[in-house]
Amino acid sequence: MFGRDEMRREDIRREEVRRDEVFRMERWRRRRRLMVGGMVVVGSTEAMVKMSAAQATQIQQATGQNPEDMSHEELQRAMQQQGIQGQPVTAEDQQAMAAAEATAPQG
């Protein structure tokens, strides 16, 4: 028979797992890869990075991760290690990202 403390620990663990799942879903929804004017824009409306498709592929090959699956800090570090300079983000890029986030499914 389970004691009260054991039941409480199970409930706490379940809540931690749920919180982790929600965090991963939120992070997934916020980070995107868009093609805008022949360039790749990665990130979210809060933090975007613009680069060529070849540079995005170079980062993916070097890190084993898609740029959109990396945190902004991880992506910046990978870009620095690969000698990649991001391109200036334009108003068009910001509008495209905002539109993509607005139309994203809220699953």
RADAWO-V288727 format. One record per residue. N is the residue number from 1. RES is the residue in one small letter. D_FIRST is the distance of its C-alpha to the first C-alpha in Angstrom with 1 decimal. Layout:
# RADAWO-V288727
((N/RES/D_FIRST) (N/RES/D_FIRST))
This chain:
# RADAWO-V288727
((1/m/0.0) (2/f/3.8) (3/g/6.5) (4/r/9.7) (5/d/11.6) (6/e/9.8) (7/m/10.2) (8/r/13.7) (9/r/14.5) (10/e/13.8) (11/d/16.0) (12/i/18.6) (13/r/18.8) (14/r/19.4) (15/e/22.0) (16/e/23.7) (17/v/24.0) (18/r/25.5) (19/r/27.9) (20/d/29.0) (21/e/29.7) (22/v/31.7) (23/f/33.6) (24/r/34.5) (25/m/35.7) (26/e/37.7) (27/r/39.3) (28/w/40.2) (29/r/41.8) (30/r/43.9) (31/r/45.4) (32/r/48.0) (33/r/50.9) (34/l/54.0) (35/m/57.5) (36/v/60.1) (37/g/63.8) (38/g/63.1) (39/m/60.8) (40/v/57.0) (41/v/55.3) (42/v/51.7) (43/g/49.3) (44/s/48.9) (45/t/51.1) (46/e/49.9) (47/a/50.8) (48/m/53.0) (49/v/54.7) (50/k/57.6) (51/m/58.8) (52/s/60.4) (53/a/58.6) (54/a/59.7) (55/q/58.2) (56/a/54.8) (57/t/54.9) (58/q/55.9) (59/i/52.8) (60/q/50.5) (61/q/52.0) (62/a/51.8) (63/t/48.2) (64/g/46.7) (65/q/45.5) (66/n/47.1) (67/p/48.7) (68/e/46.9) (69/d/43.5) (70/m/44.4) (71/s/44.1) (72/h/47.5) (73/e/47.4) (74/e/46.6) (75/l/49.4) (76/q/51.9) (77/r/51.1) (78/a/51.6) (79/m/54.8) (80/q/56.1) (81/q/55.3) (82/q/57.1) (83/g/60.0) (84/i/59.5) (85/q/60.9) (86/g/59.4) (87/q/61.9) (88/p/62.4) (89/v/60.2) (90/t/62.5) (91/a/62.2) (92/e/62.0) (93/d/59.0) (94/q/57.2) (95/q/58.0) (96/a/56.8) (97/m/53.4) (98/a/53.1) (99/a/53.9) (100/a/51.4) (101/e/48.6) (102/a/49.7) (103/t/49.6) (104/a/46.3) (105/p/43.6) (106/q/40.8) (107/g/38.0))
